[in-house]
Amino acid sequence: MNNQLEKDLVISVKDVSKKFCRDLKRSLFYGIQDIASEIIGKPRQSEELRSQEFWALKDVSFQLKKGDALGLVGANGAGKSTLLRIISGLINPDTGVINVTGRVAPLIALGAGFNPILTGRENIYANMSILGLSKQEIDKNFDSVVDFAEIWDAIEAPVQTYSSGMSARLGFACAIHIEPEILLVDEVLSVGDIKFKMKCHRRLAKLQEKGTAFILVSHNSHSILNICNKAIYLKQGQLIMSGEAEAVVNKYEEDLAFSEGKDGRSKAIMRLREKPSHESSGLDITSIFFRDEQGNILETPLSGKPAYLCVECQANQHFEDINVGVKIRAILGEQDVVLYLTSNNDSCLLEITPGKTEIQLQMSQLGLSPGRYTARIYLRQGVRSFDIIESFRFIVETSEIMSRCLFYQPRNWQTIKLD
Ligand SMILES: Nc1ncnc2c1ncn2[C@@H]1O[C@H](COP(=O)(O)OP(=O)(O)OP(=O)(O)O)[C@@H](O)[C@H]1O
C-alpha cells in the first residue's frame, strides 16, 4: 500500500465476522465452553456455527481515511450496530482484524454513557473524561458544550428528567467537543428539530475539514447523502456493496423497493415507512405509484399512453409554494438522467393542506421508451428540503414495436392528395 494512504488510514476492517446465539442459556454455556477451551490451550471454534448461532457479521472488510464520512445502511438487524460496537471496542469480533488509529467517540445509543440520576453537569464531566479529556480541558469546554446542547437551565437537573432530544443533544455536544479522530454516530442525528440537525450537520462538516472521520448509521437516506461521501450496505451481516454514497444508497433503496416484488418486477405501489414524529420534516411522502386517466392504479405504465405519476404525502400543517422534483434514470445503460421535471420549472408551485394529499404529475402521453427506470422524487420549498425518495423503480412497457426508439414520439400518419 502506498505510504500516504497508509498514514491517512484511521480504520481498517479486514474479514471481520461476529456470531451471536439466539438462545440466552446456550449462549452462556458457549461462553463457559470458550473460556474452558482457552484455559486448556485448545483453539476456539471461531469459524463454525454451533446450534442456535448465526452470523451477525460475516467477512466484512473496508477502510476509512482521515476526513472520510461513511454512511452505514441496511435493514433492521443487518449488523450495523454490531459493526459500530466492534469498532468502538465494546465487543470483540470472532474472526478478522480491526485496526483503529486515534481517539474514537462513540455516540451509539441515545444518551449513551449517561447516568440518569446524575445531573447534566455531572454527566458532562463523567462522559468527557471517559472519552479522554482531563478536568482542565473539560472546564475549558464546559460552557461551549452546554451552549451547543442548548440545555442552559436544565444543566443542574438529573438527566432522567431530560427528553430524548435533550439527551441526544448533550451526547452529541460532548462527543464533538473532544475533537475525536473518529466519530461513530448511530441514529442520533434523527432526534431533535430541524434547526438542531442543521447545526449538527454544519459542525460535522467543520470536523470533517479538520480531518475527523465518521461513520453514520441512519435509516434516513437524506441524512446519509447530506453528510457522507462513501457508504456501505449490509444485509444479514454480509457486505453487499461499498463505494460512493449515492450509488450505495440507490442500491439499498432499490432492494427495499423490490424486496416484496416477484422476479425483480416493481410492485404497483411503493409504500414508505411511516416516519416517527422526531424524523418527520412535517411533509412526508407516504407512497408513490402510477394511475391511468380513469384513476385506476397502473402496475406498468405504457409508452405513449396516459400515465399519471402520483406522489401521496402527509402534511402536519399548511404549506405553500411546494416544488416537486422528479428525476428519472434508466436502470440499465449509462445511468444518465432521461427526464428531469420540476413543478417549479413549470411555474407551478403547489399548495398542500394538512392531512393526506395526492400530487399528480399528469403525462398525457408517456414519452419514456420501454425499459426499467428509477426515479428520485423530492419535495422542497425554496432551498428547504422536506422529503426525498431516492429510488422509485418502475417498468415501462409498450403495445407497439419500439425496439429502436430512444423515446416515444407522439405521431399520426396520413396522406394528402396534391392534385
Ligand atoms: N448481544 C446479542 N445477542 C444475540 N443477538 C444479538 C446481540 N446483539 C445483536 N444481536 C442480533 O444480531 C443481529 C444484528 O443486530 P444489529 O443490532 O447489529 O442490527 P442493526 O443493523 O443495527 O439493526 P437496527 O437497524 O434495527 O438497529 C440482529 O439479528 C440482532 O438481533
The ligand as a Tripos MOL2 file, in Angstrom:
@<TRIPOS>MOLECULE
LIG
   31    33     1     0     0
SMALL
NO_CHARGES

@<TRIPOS>ATOM
      1 N1        -25.9350   -9.4560   22.1960 N.pl3     1 LIG1
      2 C1        -26.6210  -10.0850   21.2530 C.ar      1 LIG1
      3 N2        -27.0210  -11.3600   21.4230 N.ar      1 LIG1
      4 C2        -27.7150  -12.0060   20.4640 C.ar      1 LIG1
      5 N3        -28.0600  -11.4470   19.2870 N.ar      1 LIG1
      6 C3        -27.7040  -10.1670   19.0650 C.ar      1 LIG1
      7 C4        -26.9790   -9.4080   20.0380 C.ar      1 LIG1
      8 N4        -26.7580   -8.1670   19.5370 N.ar      1 LIG1
      9 C5        -27.3370   -8.1370   18.3090 C.ar      1 LIG1
     10 N5        -27.8990   -9.3390   18.0290 N.ar      1 LIG1
     11 C6        -28.5720   -9.7200   16.7700 C.3       1 LIG1
     12 O1        -27.6410   -9.5090   15.7230 O.3       1 LIG1
     13 C7        -28.2960   -9.0410   14.5560 C.3       1 LIG1
     14 C8        -27.6890   -7.7090   14.1220 C.3       1 LIG1
     15 O2        -28.0890   -6.7220   15.0880 O.3       1 LIG1
     16 P1        -27.6880   -5.1960   14.9680 P.3       1 LIG1
     17 O3        -28.1990   -4.5220   16.2040 O.co2     1 LIG1
     18 O4        -26.2430   -5.0730   14.6770 O.co2     1 LIG1
     19 O5        -28.5320   -4.7490   13.6890 O.3       1 LIG1
     20 P2        -28.7770   -3.2780   13.1250 P.3       1 LIG1
     21 O6        -28.4390   -3.3370   11.6570 O.co2     1 LIG1
     22 O7        -28.0570   -2.2650   13.9310 O.co2     1 LIG1
     23 O8        -30.3540   -3.1340   13.2950 O.3       1 LIG1
     24 P3        -31.2740   -1.8150   13.6030 P.3       1 LIG1
     25 O9        -31.3280   -1.0520   12.3140 O.co2     1 LIG1
     26 O10       -32.5850   -2.4230   13.9470 O.co2     1 LIG1
     27 O11       -30.6400   -1.0710   14.7200 O.co2     1 LIG1
     28 C9        -29.7810   -8.9610   14.9120 C.3       1 LIG1
     29 O12       -30.3840  -10.1600   14.4690 O.3       1 LIG1
     30 C10       -29.7850   -8.8880   16.4320 C.3       1 LIG1
     31 O13       -30.9540   -9.4650   16.9550 O.3       1 LIG1
@<TRIPOS>BOND
     1     1     2 1
     2     2     3 ar
     3     2     7 ar
     4     3     4 ar
     5     4     5 ar
     6     5     6 ar
     7     6     7 ar
     8     6    10 ar
     9     7     8 ar
    10     8     9 ar
    11     9    10 ar
    12    10    11 1
    13    11    12 1
    14    11    30 1
    15    12    13 1
    16    13    14 1
    17    13    28 1
    18    14    15 1
    19    15    16 1
    20    16    17 2
    21    16    18 1
    22    16    19 1
    23    19    20 1
    24    20    21 2
    25    20    22 1
    26    20    23 1
    27    23    24 1
    28    24    25 2
    29    24    26 1
    30    24    27 1
    31    28    29 1
    32    28    30 1
    33    30    31 1
@<TRIPOS>SUBSTRUCTURE
     1 LIG1         1 GROUP 0 **** ****
